[in-house]
């Protein structure tokens, strides 16, 4: 079973490849997804890494670590909550 990890406070210039490389040092990465703003398409500064193995080690090793000049916030992702319809 894989573990989904939240990675926050990322530099906006970070690529999925760079994030994958950081986490592959600790285990098997299944998927990396950086989140972009729906309206502008710009990066939002966070993403998710899904790992098949080594997730706990990766969280311990990367939380609070300096990455491209920013201090990462890393923890196990919580299940997404339904936010209902968007209000304008």
C-alpha positions as CSV (number, residue, x, y, z in Angstrom):
1,X,0.0,0.0,0.0
2,X,1.3,3.4,-0.9
3,X,1.4,6.5,1.3
4,X,0.5,10.0,0.1
5,X,2.7,12.8,1.4
6,X,2.0,16.6,1.5
7,X,4.9,18.8,0.7
8,X,4.4,22.5,1.4
9,X,6.4,25.8,1.2
10,X,7.9,24.8,-2.1
11,X,9.6,27.4,-4.3
12,X,7.3,28.3,-7.2
13,X,10.1,27.3,-9.6
14,X,10.2,23.7,-8.3
15,X,9.6,21.0,-11.0
16,X,8.0,17.6,-10.4
17,X,11.4,16.0,-11.4
18,X,13.3,17.9,-8.7
19,X,10.7,16.9,-6.1
20,X,10.8,13.2,-7.3
21,X,14.6,13.2,-7.0
22,X,14.5,14.5,-3.5
23,X,12.1,11.8,-2.3
24,X,13.7,8.9,-4.3
25,X,16.6,9.1,-2.0
26,X,14.4,7.6,0.7
27,X,12.3,5.0,-1.2
28,X,10.1,4.1,-4.2
29,X,8.2,7.1,-5.6
30,X,5.0,6.2,-7.5
31,X,3.8,9.7,-8.4
32,X,4.6,13.4,-7.9
33,X,1.9,16.1,-8.4
34,X,2.5,19.9,-8.0
35,X,-0.6,21.9,-7.5
36,X,-1.4,24.9,-9.7
37,X,-4.0,27.7,-9.3
38,X,-7.1,26.9,-11.3
39,X,-7.6,30.4,-12.6
40,X,-4.1,31.6,-13.2
41,X,-2.3,28.3,-13.8
42,X,0.6,29.5,-11.6
43,X,2.1,27.1,-9.0
44,X,0.6,27.3,-5.5
45,X,3.8,26.3,-3.7
46,X,2.7,22.8,-2.6
47,X,2.3,19.3,-3.9
48,X,1.9,15.6,-3.2
49,X,4.3,12.7,-3.4
50,X,3.0,9.1,-3.4
51,X,5.5,6.6,-2.2
52,X,5.3,2.8,-2.3
53,X,8.0,2.4,0.4
54,X,10.2,4.7,2.6
55,X,7.4,7.3,3.3
56,X,8.1,7.6,7.0
57,X,11.8,7.9,6.5
58,X,11.2,10.5,3.8
59,X,8.9,12.6,6.0
60,X,11.4,12.5,8.9
61,X,14.3,13.4,6.6
62,X,12.7,16.2,4.6
63,X,10.4,18.0,7.1
64,X,12.1,21.3,8.0
65,X,14.8,20.8,5.5
66,X,16.1,23.7,3.3
67,X,15.1,23.0,-0.3
68,X,16.1,25.7,-2.9
69,X,16.1,28.4,-0.2
70,X,12.8,27.4,1.4
71,X,12.1,25.4,4.6
72,X,9.8,22.5,3.6
73,X,6.7,21.5,5.5
74,X,6.2,17.7,5.0
75,X,3.7,15.3,6.5
76,X,1.3,12.5,5.6
77,X,-1.5,13.9,3.6
78,X,-5.0,14.0,5.1
79,X,-7.9,12.7,3.0
80,X,-9.4,15.4,0.8
81,X,-12.7,16.8,2.2
82,X,-15.6,17.7,-0.1
83,X,-15.8,21.5,0.0
84,X,-19.1,21.6,-1.8
85,X,-19.9,23.9,-4.8
86,X,-17.8,26.9,-5.4
87,X,-19.4,30.3,-4.5
88,X,-18.7,33.4,-6.6
